[in-house]
Amino acid sequence: MKLNRSVWLFLLVGIALRCVAINQPLVDAHLIRQCQTAAATKNLIETPGFHLSAQAPWMGDLDAPYILELPIYNYLVMGVNHVTGRLDLSGKVTSILLWALSFVCLQFIWRRALDSQQTFWANLLFVLAPLSLFYGQTFMPEMLVQALAFAFVLLVLRYKEDRSLLRWGLCVGVGLTGLLVKLPEIGHLYLILVFLIIRGERWKALARPRYLVSALITILALKGWSRYVDSVNATYFPEFTSSEVARYLVGPLASRLQFKPWAFACLYVGAFIVPGPPLLATVYGLYLSVRKYRNQFLGAWLISVAVAYILWFGTGPTAQSYYDLIALAPLCALFGIGMQEILAMKWIRAWPRAATVSAVLLVALPAIPVWKYLFKQDRQILAAARWATENTLKTDIILFRINHRPDMASYSYNTVPPYYSERLAFIWTKGIPEVVAQSALNHASYAIVTTPPPPVTDALAIVNRFRGKHPPMPESMEWLEKSGFRMLVMEKGFVVYRRN
């Protein structure tokens, strides 16, 4: 299939937009997750040999290995880093390249599900959607997962067209790779595979040797990987073991009857994928898909996404926006269907050029405030970390207490300060384990405490209060002074203490 001019134009515009913040530090939205990935990659670079685990940089001088996911993305970044020599840049470039790969792969899916006009509008939203734009350049494995997800869906469709053993092997290999990297963002797509197999070969096909053997290989590989992850994480991070992570992601069954998680799932989708008028066109596209087009493949994809939302209801798409990437492509398809029908209405099609320009603006303009929110940088934590880089020795151990953000005040796995300070660091939180607390107080030469900003009453503050994340309150530093630390300097946004 040849790509038409509009596809190449969208691809170039999409890459250009994702390069705007390419030289910015990783302290915008989801800075913690980005720096976790970057710090793990840095540790893999500095450690000789081939490793799957990294040292936890928030645990100071304690030897605490951990694994978050199969580090395929990290090793891809390492390859780019050999060329650029700048790790932050390498992570962003790798994500941009993977976004471009996923975009091209998506065109082959569109060819099987949408016509040319629907594809145009679906591509427009895919390029400009805030969730796609932001995560299309972050130092996170999300674009690798997206590329694997689209490749898997495409291979499923190609296997439906020609049920050769080669195509089936490719489908199994790509799907298994995606499951090993990030199962919650890939696993639901197997519903599409099962649906198409049953539809084409009936239920008895599931007993065919190729399907049974592939299922066995997949289960054994996932089981083996989960056991390895558990063996690495069990000592210092039992909460990172497979069973605990699954429990957090699934959440309690009763939560599915609560209003707040559903409200945030709708907020993430409405604000980050289809903000403003595109939401109306997407809802109209859903209506048309059910009543008019009845595309069974697209319907199976939408049902699989709905199942994923219901299954991973704890800390998945209802709590962390990058999990909502699973809904991006299907919603783009619905938007394309809806926009085609809207522009075909009698009182609109009389002004085709004006209608097209207006529609493009109605997609782009509502997205701009969301882009600004996602790319807004936390300069306070960056300044605190860089003070340590400029004013302490490389052998010094730093204790960081992050008091200026509600999402960091009690999060002990914060990798931002150690990553940007380039120092061994302990992250102090209220629930810090006793053995870690004693090591931090005994081994740290400096303590850096960020200070809460003045209270604000903007829309984000209202959302945070609804989430239960109240602004941090100033706290007494007597616990530091009792451990032998004295104030050294007070900077804008943070206070530095030094051991006597």
JODAGI-V183688 format. One record per backbone hydrogen bond with DSSP energy under -1.0 kcal/mol. CO is the residue of the C=O (numbers start at 1). NH is the residue of the N-H. If there is no record, write none. Layout:
{{CO/NH} {CO/NH}}
This chain:
{{4/8} {5/9} {6/10} {7/11} {8/12} {9/13} {10/14} {11/15} {12/16} {13/17} {14/18} {17/20} {19/22} {21/24} {25/27} {27/378} {28/31} {30/34} {31/35} {32/36} {33/37} {34/38} {35/39} {36/40} {37/41} {38/42} {39/43} {40/44} {41/45} {42/46} {43/47} {54/66} {56/59} {58/427} {59/62} {62/64} {64/56} {66/54} {70/72} {71/75} {72/76} {73/77} {74/78} {75/79} {76/80} {77/81} {78/82} {80/83} {80/84} {81/85} {86/90} {87/91} {88/92} {89/93} {90/94} {91/95} {92/96} {93/97} {94/98} {95/99} {96/100} {97/101} {98/102} {99/103} {100/104} {101/105} {102/106} {103/107} {106/110} {107/111} {109/112} {110/113} {110/114} {115/119} {116/120} {117/121} {118/122} {119/123} {120/124} {121/125} {122/126} {123/127} {124/128} {125/129} {129/133} {130/134} {131/135} {132/136} {134/137} {138/140} {141/145} {142/146} {143/147} {144/148} {145/149} {146/150} {147/151} {148/152} {149/153} {150/154} {151/155} {152/156} {153/157} {154/158} {155/159} {156/160} {157/161} {158/162} {162/164} {164/168} {165/169} {166/170} {167/171} {168/172} {169/173} {170/174} {171/175} {172/176} {173/177} {174/178} {175/179} {176/180} {177/181} {178/182} {182/185} {183/186} {183/187} {186/189} {187/190} {188/191} {189/193} {190/194} {191/195} {192/196} {193/197} {194/198} {195/199} {196/200} {197/201} {198/202} {202/205} {203/206} {204/207} {205/208} {208/212} {209/213} {210/214} {211/215} {212/216} {213/217} {214/218} {215/219} {216/220} {217/221} {218/222} {219/223} {220/224} {221/225} {222/226} {223/227} {224/228} {225/229} {226/230} {227/231} {228/232} {229/233} {230/234} {233/237} {237/240} {238/241} {241/245} {242/246} {243/247} {244/248} {245/249} {246/250} {247/251} {249/314} {252/255} {253/256} {254/257} {255/258} {259/263} {260/264} {261/265} {262/266} {263/267} {264/268} {265/269} {266/270} {267/271} {268/272} {269/273} {269/274} {272/131} {276/279} {277/281} {278/282} {279/283} {280/284} {281/285} {282/286} {283/287} {284/288} {285/289} {286/290} {287/291} {288/292} {288/293} {289/294} {295/299} {296/300} {297/301} {298/302} {299/303} {300/304} {301/305} {302/306} {303/307} {304/308} {305/309} {306/310} {307/311} {308/312} {311/313} {316/319} {316/320} {320/323} {321/324} {322/325} {323/326} {324/327} {325/328} {327/331} {328/332} {329/333} {330/334} {331/335} {332/336} {333/337} {334/338} {335/339} {336/340} {337/341} {338/342} {339/343} {342/345} {345/348} {345/349} {348/351} {351/355} {352/356} {353/357} {354/358} {355/359} {356/360} {357/361} {358/362} {359/363} {360/364} {361/365} {367/371} {368/372} {369/373} {370/374} {371/375} {374/29} {377/379} {378/382} {379/383} {380/384} {381/385} {382/386} {383/387} {384/388} {385/389} {386/390} {387/391} {388/392} {393/396} {397/445} {397/446} {398/426} {399/448} {400/428} {401/450} {405/408} {405/409} {408/411} {415/419} {416/420} {417/421} {418/422} {424/398} {425/60} {426/400} {429/432} {433/437} {434/438} {435/439} {436/440} {437/441} {438/442} {439/443} {440/444} {445/499} {446/399} {447/497} {448/401} {449/495} {458/462} {459/463} {460/464} {461/465} {462/466} {463/467} {464/469} {468/470} {477/480} {477/481} {478/482} {480/485} {481/484} {484/500} {486/498} {489/496} {491/494} {493/451} {494/491} {495/449} {496/488} {496/489} {497/447} {498/486}}
